[in-house]
Amino acid sequence: MDFYLGGAIYKSTNPQRRKMLLICSMAGNLGLLGFFKYADFAISQFNALGVYLGLGSNIPLLNLVLPIGISFYTFHTMTYTIDIYRGHLVPSKTFREFALFVTFFPSLVAGPILRASQILPQFREQIAQSEMGTRLKLIVLENSNLKFGVTMMAMGFFKKMFFSDNISPMVNDIFNYPIGAESFTIILATIGFGIQIYCDFSGYSDIAIGAAMILGFKIPANFNRPYFATSPSDFWRRWHISLSSWLRDYLYITLGGNRVSKLRTYLNLFITMFLGGLWHGASWNFVIWGMLHGLYLAMHKLILDRVPSLKDNKFFKTKIGIVISIFITQYLVFLTWIPFRVQDSSNLTYSIWKYIVWDFAIDKTLNVISLNKLPILLIIAFIVLHYVSYKKNNLIETISGLKLRYWVMFLVAITFSILILYDGKPEDFIYFRF
């Protein structure tokens, strides 16, 4: 559908026809995504409303199986027709080339979200260099790409299997049964989950980027030390960059962005993040998560609009000002991880309350710490390493640029560290479910 509609949009000179073709493409993409991902959720909400109104009838659930990677490849293909419509991309001449873009395996299952205007020119360059027409049969592995790619993949597996998988048991123990837990226990679990999901998702992104780099393709970075963000908007410039930039360029700007009234701008920010939360899954938890981030962004924009002097305030450029900004931002960000992780409504309400209103009790928390020494040590180790990576912007480049023997030693150390803590029960990547 997108291949043929994209070609038709490119060939058409009639603005109304081009717009209708684009609408057909969007309706097809979002229709499939909505049907498979949200049909049962919508039915369950109608049934709940029916029970509340006393209608006494239930619509049977469809029990649909979610196609693998549908959230990601839907956004991939939407960029194809939108970029052609906007004049940013020449459509593929063959279906083979288009299919190569849609099914590009490193990012297919859990991102990063690729844009046709970013990756298709790279495919075309590789095909041209191979001098094999439209059939991509030969890829030359360059030493620099190989070392950088393997280094990225090694760091990805290290984040996932060393940190995320070994912190998750403590998080599960606390958040599966949080009722009665102290505030500091809830805060500890929240910090643990924040680190777990970062290491899990950025780990997968590193693996995808590294695998693509080995083949000679450049996928933009998906994370940039998000837990050092100094504001909600700064956080979304650093976290899941491929999604946040997609929402900005294809949704927020389409809604009018900041070119409309201030009230509409705040509403556009809220709507964008609300839909971004819903994109993650058919659950009110993700809606709450998205709405909280939408509220943060709107409030941050409102404050800067009302007090413009804050943008250039000297205090917030000092070390203490930056530290305070980071702590306030991360306190708010980590609050949103609670609805992202805790599914049960009573557990969610209790956990949020304890996170916000501290009880200052420590007896049970000390017991939790004593039973989870390894996850606690890993959390501390992550904070230290995250700070090192924050100070060393080119850490991956530095490692991949090492002499061969030192680089091999690095890989051996990473592998050995993973194997020491590996319990034979690998956990799926969190974003596989989306």
N, C-alpha and C positions, 0 to 999 in steps of 0.2 A: 504493500500500500504506500508506504513512505517513499520507496524508490520511484514508483511511477508518478505519484503526486508531486514529488520534488522536481522531477523532469518537466512536468506540466507547468508548474509554477515558474520555472526558469524560462520556458519558451513563451509563456503568455505575456502580452503587453497590456492586457486589460486589467486595471487595478481591482475592479470588483471581482473578476474571475479569479485573480491571484488570491484575493482574500478568501473567497469561498473554498478554493482548493486547500488553503492553509487550515481553515476551520474544519474541513473534512478530515485532514490529517490529525489535528488535535483531538477531534471527537473520536476517531478510531483508536488513537493511542490511549487517551484517558478513559475511553469506554471499556477497553480491554482491561486496563489496570483497575478501574473501579469495579468491574464485574468480578474479577478473580479475587481481588484483595478486600473489597468492602461489601460485597453482596450479603454474606452471612452476618456481618456486623450490622448492616442496615436492617435486615430481617429481625435480628434479636432485639434491636431498639424498638421496632414496630410492635413486636410481641410484648415487650415490657410496657409500652404505652397502652396496648390493648388490655393487659392485665390491670393496669392502673385505672383505666376507664371502665373496667368491668365488661368488656366485650365478649370474653369467654372463648376466644378462638385463637389458635396459633398458626402462623405460617411455617411450614416445615423448612428447616435449614437445608441448604444445597450441599454442604460439606465439601466445598471445592478444594482441590489441591492447588496450592499456590505455585505457579510456574517459577522455576529457579531463576533468580536474578531479574524478575520482571520489573521491579522498581528502578533498577539501574539501566537496563537496556531500553526501557520506555523513555527515560530522559535522554539517553544517547540518541535515539532515533528522532525524538522531537527537535533536537538541535539541528538535525539535518535539514528538515523542511523549513524551520524558522530562519536558519542562517541563509538558505537559498532565497527565501522571501525577502530578507533584509539586504540581499546583495553581497553577503560576506563569503559566499561559497559557490563554486561551480559544481553542479551535480555530477555524480558518478556516471560514466559512459556505459559501464557494464554492471549487471546485478552482482557479479562476482566481487567486484571491488566494494560495493555497498555492503554485501554480506560479510566481507572480511572486517569491515569497520564494526558492524553490529555484534559479531561473534568473536571479537578480539579477546582471547581467553584470559589474559592477566587481570583485567578489570571487570570481567563479565558478571561475576557472582556477587561481588560486594564493593565495586568501585575501585578507584575514584571514577566519578562520572566524567565520561569523555565527551568532548564536543567534536562534531564532524569537521568544523573548521580548523581544529587543532591537529587531528590525527590523520584525516584523509590526505592532506598534502604530503605528510610523511610517507604514507603508503605509496603515493604516486611517485615520490622521489626514489624510493627503494625499487619500485618496479622499473622506472626509467634507467636506474643504474644497473639493474640486472640484465637489461637488454633482452628481456624475454616476453615482450609484449605485455599482455594483461595478466599473465600467469606468474605469480610470485613463487618461484621455486628455490631461489638461492638467496641466502642471507649470509654475509660475511661477518663473523664475530671479531670485533676489534678488541685488542688487549685492554685499552682504557675502559671501554664499555663493559667488558667482561668483569674486570676487577671492581668497578663501581657498582655494577648490578649485583654481583655476588655479595659485596659488602652490605648493600641495602637489604638484600634478602636475609642475610645473616642477622642484621640488626632487627629485622621484622620478626624472625623466628625467636630471637632473644626476648623481645618485648612480650610476645604472645606466650611462649612456653616457659620462660623463666619467671617473668613478673605476673602477667595476667592470670595464668592457670593456677598459680600457687597462692595468689591473693584471694581468688574467688571462693575457696572453702570458708574462710572467715566471714566474708560478705554474705554468703548464703546462710550460714548458721545464724547470723544476726537478723537479716532481713526476712528470712522465712518465718521467724517467730519473734517479732520485735516487741510485742506487748509486754510491758514490765521492764524493758531495758532502760537504762539511765541515758541521760542526754549525751554524755561523752561517749557512750557505747554507740549510739546512733550516729554521732558525728564521726567516730572512728570508721564505722561501716560505710558511711557516705564518702569519706575520703578514700577508703579502700576501693569502693566501686568506681569512683571517678578515675582513679589510677588504673583499675582493671579495664574499664571500657576504652580508655585512651590507649593503653598498651595493646589491647586486643585489636582495635580498629586501625590505629596508626601502624600497628605491626603488619596487618594485612595489606594496608596501602603501601608500606615499604616493600613488601614481597612483590606486589603487583608492579610497582614502579621499577624495581630491580629486574624482574623478569622481562619487562618491556625493554629496559635499557640494554640488557644482554643481546636482545634481538635488533638493537639499533634504533628503538623508538623512544621518544621522550614524552613521558606523562608528567604533567605538572604536579608539584608537591601538594599533598592533601592536608598536611598539618605543619604548623610553624610555632612550636612551643606555646600552645594555647593557655597553659596554666600560668603564664607570665603576662597575660592580657591585663590591661589597665582600665578597661571599660567594656560594657556589653558589645559595642560595635567592634572594638578591637578583638574581642574574643572570637567573633564570627569572621574576622579577617584571618584568623589563625586556626580555627577548628573546622574540619570537614570542608575545606576551602572549595572543593569542586561542587558541593551542594550549595553552600552559601552564595558563591558567585553565580551559580545557575539560577537560584531563586532571585537574586538581585537583577540579573540581566534579562531573564525571560519571564519573570512574574512581577517583581516590584516595579521595574521600569514600565512594564506594560500597564500596570495599574495607575501609572502617573508619577510614581517615584516621589521626588521632592519638588516636582515642577508644578504641583497643585497647591492648594491652601495648606496651612500648617496642620489644621485638623485632619484633612485628608491624608497628609503625609504620615501622621501618627497612626491613622487607621490603616494605611497601606503597609506600614511596618508590622502592625499587629496581624493583619490578614496574611501577610507573607509567611510569618513564623507559625501562625496557626495551621496553614496548609503544609508547611514544612514538617510540623509535628505529625499531622495526619498522614503524610507521605511515609513516615516510619512504620506505621502499622495501624490496623483497625482496632483501636483501643482508646478509651478515654484517657488512659495514662499518657499516651503520646500527645493527645490533644492538650492536656494540662501542661505538659512539658513545653510544647510549642507556644501556648498562650503565655506562659511565664516569660519565655525569652522574648516574645513579641511585646509584652508589657515592659520588660527591661529596656529594650531598644527604643520604644516610644517615650518612656520616661527620661531616658538619657538624652534623646533628641529634644524633648520639651525643656529640660533643665538648661541645656546649652543654648536653646533659643531664647529662654527667659533671662539667662545670665551669660551672655556671650563672652564676658571677660574671663570666664573659667577656662576657655580654650587655650589662652596664652598665660594663664596664671603661673607665676614663677615657682610657687610652692610645689605644684604638681610636676615640676621638672627637676626638683631636687631628689636625692636618694630616698629620703624619708617620705616625701610625697608620692614617689613611684611605688614604694613598698606599701603604703597605706592604700593606694589605688588598686594594687594587685590583690591585697587581702580582702577589700570590700567586694571587688569584682568576683573573686573566686568563691567567697562566701555565698554570693547570690547564684553563681553558676552551679556550685555543688548542691545547693538546695534543689535545683531542677533535676538533679540525678535521682532524687528520691522517687518522684512519680515515674521516672523512666524505668526504675528497677522494681519498685514495690507494686504488685498487681492488686492485692486485696485492699478494698476501700478502707476498712477499719485499721488495718496495718499501716496504710498510707497516711491516714489522718493522724494516727498516733506518732508516726515517725517524723512527720513534718512539724508537729507540735513540739516534740522533744528537741528537734534540731533548732527551732526558733526560740523556744522558751527553756532555758537551761535550768536544770534542777540542782546542779553542782554536787550531786552524789557521785562517789567514785568507787565504792566497795565492789559492785558487780563489774564495773569497768576494769578494775585491777585483775579480777578473776578472768575476764575475757582476754586480757593482754597476756596473762600467764599461760593460757591455753592456746594462744596463737602467736607464739614467739616468732616463728618463721615468717608469716605474713607481715607482722609488724616490722621485722628487720628488712623485708623486701620493700615495704612502703618507705622506710627511711633511706634505703639504698636508691630507690627510684628518685626521691626528692633530690638527693645529692647528684645523681647522674643527670637529672633533668636540668639542674642548675648549671652543671658543667656544659651541657649542650647549649644552654642559653648563652653562656659566655663565649663558647667556641662555635661560631656560626657555621663553620665549614668542617665539622667533625668527620662526616662521612668522606668528604674529599681528602681530608688528611689521612684517614685510615687507608683508603683505597690507593693513596699515593705512596704508601710505605714500600720499602724494598720487599721483594717476593718472600724472603724467609720470615720477615717480621709480619707480613700480611698473613701468611699461612699460620703463624703462631697465634695471631688474633682469631682466625677461624677455628683453630683447635680449642682455644680457650673458651670461645662462645659455645661450641658444641659440647665440650666437657661440662660447662656450667649448666647447660640445659639437661644433660643426661643425669647429673647428680640429683636433681630434684624431680626428674620425670618418674611418675608413678604408674605408667602404662595405661592411663585412662585419659586420652586426649579429649579436650573440650572443643566443641565447634566454635567458630568465630561468631561473635554476638550478631554481627550484621548479616550473617547468612540467612537469618530469619526474615530479613526485609526484602 
